[in-house]
Amino acid sequence: MRIAIDITPLSSAHKDRGVGKYTKLLVESLQKYESKHSYTLFERGKKVPENIDVVHYPHFDPFFLTLPLIKTKPTVVTIHDLIPIKYPDKFPRGIRGEVKWQIQRYSLTSATRIIADSASSKRDILKHVGYDQNNISVVHLAPDPAIIAGAGNGSERRKFLIYVGDLNWNKNIYGL
């Protein structure tokens, strides 16, 4: 199968954050463990390659136009969360944000499949987007192999906790 992947997060402010790390590790892991497929990398704003079988958008933002309205190939979209939609009092969207959210929401209806990285995200997608639940797959995130390698092995393995997220209110730092 020929798969095109939008790597825009790798050249944006997201590069060293969650979505950038996810995109980088996704591409590396697919190339390593699913080498029977071919991968074409592209960035938003550039034409999706013609000679592919499926397009994957590993980043969805409800208030930015991260998806094309017209999809010429089967499309997979990863939605990590809909926190700004779920908690509108914490994320005021204004008129422009509301218009972009409606465009993004409409664009999702023509996606072939949505990947959510938790059951909670899947429930939020069902509630706020209205997408067919049979076309949403929950695929839990794996840790960066470098973190696992740094933990040691056997008798030298140490238990530790690492948190690399933001300090936003919804991250439950107090509970951590």
C-alpha positions in Angstrom: 0.0 0.0 0.0 1.2 3.5 -0.8 0.5 5.8 2.2 0.9 9.6 2.3 1.5 11.2 5.7 1.1 14.9 6.5 4.2 15.9 8.4 3.3 19.5 8.9 3.7 19.3 12.7 7.4 18.5 12.1 8.0 22.0 10.7 5.8 24.0 13.0 5.7 25.1 16.7 4.5 21.5 17.4 7.9 20.0 16.4 9.1 19.3 19.9 5.7 18.9 21.5 3.2 16.0 21.6 1.9 16.1 18.1 5.3 16.6 16.6 6.7 13.7 18.6 3.8 11.6 17.6 4.2 12.3 13.9 8.0 11.7 14.0 7.7 8.4 15.9 4.7 7.3 13.8 6.7 7.8 10.6 9.8 6.1 12.0 7.8 3.2 13.4 5.8 2.6 10.2 9.0 2.7 8.1 10.7 0.2 10.5 7.9 -2.2 11.3 5.6 -1.9 8.2 8.3 -1.7 5.5 6.1 -3.6 3.1 4.3 -0.3 2.5 5.7 2.8 0.9 5.4 6.2 2.5 5.3 9.6 0.9 5.7 12.6 3.3 4.1 15.9 2.5 3.2 19.2 4.2 -0.1 21.0 4.4 -0.6 23.5 1.6 1.2 21.2 -0.9 -0.6 18.9 -3.2 -1.3 15.4 -2.0 0.6 13.0 -4.1 -1.4 11.4 -6.9 0.0 7.9 -6.8 -1.1 6.9 -3.3 -3.7 4.6 -1.8 -4.5 6.4 1.5 -3.7 9.7 3.2 -3.1 10.1 6.9 -3.4 13.4 8.8 -1.8 12.7 12.2 -2.9 16.1 13.6 -6.4 17.6 14.0 -7.0 21.0 15.4 -10.6 22.2 15.7 -9.8 25.9 15.3 -7.3 25.6 12.4 -7.9 24.3 8.9 -5.8 21.1 9.3 -7.9 19.0 6.9 -8.8 19.6 3.2 -12.5 19.8 2.5 -12.3 17.8 -0.7 -10.5 14.4 -0.3 -9.5 12.6 -3.4 -8.2 9.5 -1.6 -9.3 7.5 1.4 -8.4 9.5 4.4 -7.4 8.7 8.0 -7.3 11.4 10.7 -5.9 11.1 14.1 -7.7 13.1 16.8 -5.8 13.2 20.0 -8.5 15.1 21.9 -11.3 17.7 21.6 -10.5 19.5 24.8 -11.2 23.0 23.3 -14.6 21.8 22.2 -15.4 19.9 25.3 -14.5 22.8 27.6 -15.6 26.0 25.6 -15.4 28.1 28.8 -11.7 27.5 29.0 -11.1 28.0 25.2 -13.2 30.9 23.9 -13.4 30.4 20.2 -14.9 33.7 18.9 -16.6 33.9 15.5 -13.5 32.9 13.5 -12.9 29.9 15.7 -16.5 28.8 15.5 -16.5 29.1 11.7 -13.2 27.1 11.5 -14.6 24.5 13.9 -17.7 24.0 11.7 -15.5 23.7 8.6 -13.2 21.1 10.4 -16.2 19.2 11.7 -17.8 19.0 8.3 -14.5 17.9 6.8 -14.3 15.0 9.3 -17.6 13.6 7.9 -15.8 12.6 4.7 -12.8 10.9 6.4 -12.7 7.2 5.9 -11.5 6.5 9.4 -10.7 8.4 12.6 -8.0 7.3 15.0 -8.5 8.3 18.7 -5.8 7.6 21.2 -8.2 6.9 24.1 -11.7 5.8 24.7 -12.4 9.2 26.2 -11.4 10.9 23.0 -13.6 8.5 21.0 -16.6 9.4 23.3 -15.9 13.1 22.7 -15.7 12.6 18.9 -19.0 10.8 19.0 -20.6 13.5 21.1 -19.2 16.6 19.4 -18.7 15.4 15.8 -21.4 12.8 15.3 -19.1 10.5 13.3 -20.0 6.8 12.9 -18.6 4.9 15.9 -17.8 1.9 13.7 -15.3 4.0 11.8 -13.4 5.2 14.9 -10.5 3.1 16.1 -8.9 3.6 19.5 -5.1 3.2 19.2 -3.3 3.8 22.4 0.0 5.7 22.2 3.2 3.9 22.9 6.1 5.5 24.8 9.2 6.8 22.9 11.6 3.9 22.6 14.4 6.3 23.9 12.5 6.6 27.2 12.2 2.8 27.5 15.9 2.3 26.7 16.9 4.9 29.3 15.0 3.0 32.0 17.6 0.2 32.0 16.7 -3.5 32.1 16.8 -6.5 34.3 18.2 -5.8 37.8 19.1 -2.2 36.9 15.6 -1.3 35.9 14.3 1.6 37.9 10.7 2.7 38.4 10.2 6.3 37.5 7.6 8.7 36.3 8.1 11.2 33.6 5.7 13.9 32.4 6.5 16.0 29.4 3.2 17.7 28.8 2.1 21.3 29.2 1.2 22.9 32.5 -2.4 23.5 31.4 -5.3 23.2 33.8 -6.6 20.1 32.0 -3.4 18.1 32.4 -4.2 17.4 36.2 -0.7 18.2 37.4 -1.9 18.4 40.9 -3.2 14.8 40.7 0.1 13.7 39.1 
